[in-house]
Amino acid sequence: MNFQLSINFVLVSVHHDCLAKIYTTTDDSLSLRQTFRFKLNIVENEYLLHQILFPTFTRLRINIACVGYHSFIHEILQHGRRMSH
């Protein structure tokens, strides 16, 4: 069985003024939809799923060492495992 995962990335630019300790965001955000297709057994293996998603996340400069990324991967794994049973 094949699995299709579509992710909508909304990238917002945040600027930090170190001296004033102020963060500001711009009104122009970038929206990107990325679709991944792979065998369902991939979502039963965290390492393989990471190998598929890693290049896209790093290309978009998304921190893959953060808790949010690992929670996201874990959620995909849970949904994939439910679908395979």
Phi, psi and omega per residue, in radians:
M1 nan 2.466 3.123
N2 -1.701 2.701 -3.093
F3 -2.214 2.355 3.083
Q4 -2.119 2.225 -3.134
L5 -2.113 2.090 3.080
S6 -1.950 2.267 -3.135
I7 -2.111 2.264 3.033
N8 -1.742 1.958 3.092
F9 -1.639 2.283 2.993
V10 -2.093 1.900 -3.072
L11 -1.737 2.188 -3.120
V12 -2.049 2.303 3.130
S13 -1.434 2.210 3.115
V14 -2.085 2.227 3.136
H15 -1.931 2.437 -3.112
H16 -2.067 2.136 3.032
D17 -1.624 1.805 -3.051
C18 -1.086 -0.688 -3.100
L19 -1.188 -0.726 -3.110
A20 -1.569 -0.150 -3.096
K21 0.955 0.832 -3.120
I22 -2.138 2.350 3.027
Y23 -1.834 2.327 3.071
T24 -2.269 2.569 3.080
T25 -1.977 2.661 3.102
T26 -1.659 2.774 3.137
D27 -1.354 -0.322 -3.109
D28 -1.580 1.920 3.100
S29 -1.894 2.788 3.139
L30 -1.956 2.218 3.126
S31 -1.922 2.320 -3.104
L32 -2.450 2.279 3.082
R33 -1.900 2.222 3.137
Q34 -2.141 2.291 3.131
T35 -2.021 2.312 3.118
F36 -2.038 2.401 3.082
R37 -2.188 2.306 3.124
F38 -2.807 2.974 3.116
K39 -1.184 2.551 -3.092
L40 -1.048 -0.524 -3.121
N41 -1.131 -0.292 3.100
I42 -1.098 -0.654 -3.099
V43 -1.332 0.066 3.020
E44 -1.705 -0.023 -3.101
N45 -2.296 1.885 -3.073
E46 -1.044 -0.684 -3.131
Y47 -1.088 -0.806 -3.134
L48 -1.146 -0.702 3.105
L49 -1.093 -0.753 3.105
H50 -1.053 -0.717 -3.141
Q51 -1.094 -0.548 3.117
I52 -1.331 -0.759 -3.047
L53 -1.457 -0.499 -3.048
F54 -0.876 -0.870 -3.094
P55 -1.039 -0.692 -3.134
T56 -1.195 -0.780 -3.126
F57 -1.121 -0.712 3.134
T58 -1.243 -0.624 3.092
R59 -1.073 -0.621 3.125
L60 -1.499 0.059 3.123
R61 1.080 0.655 3.073
I62 -1.604 2.270 -3.076
N63 -1.214 1.903 -3.129
I64 -1.483 -0.065 3.103
A65 -1.565 -0.059 -3.077
C66 -1.484 2.792 -3.138
V67 -1.090 -0.643 -3.130
G68 -1.034 -0.725 3.115
Y69 -1.111 -0.807 -3.112
H70 -1.182 -0.592 3.056
S71 -1.151 -0.691 3.111
F72 -1.087 -0.811 3.106
I73 -1.060 -0.771 -3.137
H74 -1.061 -0.717 3.130
E75 -1.133 -0.714 3.092
I76 -1.085 -0.758 3.126
L77 -1.055 -0.751 3.136
Q78 -1.088 -0.807 3.135
H79 -1.121 -0.717 3.127
G80 -1.113 -0.699 3.128
R81 -1.169 -0.654 3.082
R82 -1.121 -0.667 -3.127
M83 -1.221 -0.532 -3.081
S84 -1.399 -0.199 -3.134
H85 -1.759 nan nan
